[in-house]
């Protein structure tokens, strides 16, 4: 991917003291990776909610298909590393990371999204998740959006996911690339935790709050899944 020429590749840059949160002592940091992308990391907590408990897999409703998933067993993901999502009034501001997926076996009616999103402890806890079409390899027009609040604290869980039950009719066309975009509140620092099974994927970054995007491979990419119901071949394939 194209690297940002005005970003200096550096070691961990920002330290945060989250005394306002009921969390055990951690060392939370953020920085810029070798591709100029913003990341967040945290040392495992000494105490507090367990971050390595894997819940049993939940049976899917009849007829539901996993269109895409990079979760480990029991919806597990990396508790302590993720891609930064920050609003324009937050620290390390105006950085967004988006992840792409492509249904390859059929055209589907979207029924559910699960994302590994967490709250870094800065600003107002809550994000907008957008499903977008593709615009030449980066996020394009918004197809649908949903609001999420109450994200778990970053670094304290590896299997609590944010679930979106899709009530409207949203079709995912076979062999068409789509994007999941996370828009944090204007003053928020959120994180899209990465998957823990070393899955890479096409992603995009924005340094101006989703006005423009730069696409490239994320390794590993943010943890998420996409569920849906396959439609007959005559329904758009």
NORFENHU-V105390 format. One record per helix or strand of 2 or more residues. SS is the DSSP state (2 for helix, 1 for strand). FROM is the first residue (numbers start at 1). LEN is the number of residues. Records with the same first field share a line. If there is no record, write none. Layout:
SS->FROM-LEN  FROM-LEN
This chain:
1->14-3  28-5  38-5  64-6  81-6  96-7  108-8  117-6  126-9  139-11  152-2  162-4  171-2  177-8  189-6  200-7  214-6  224-7
2->73-3
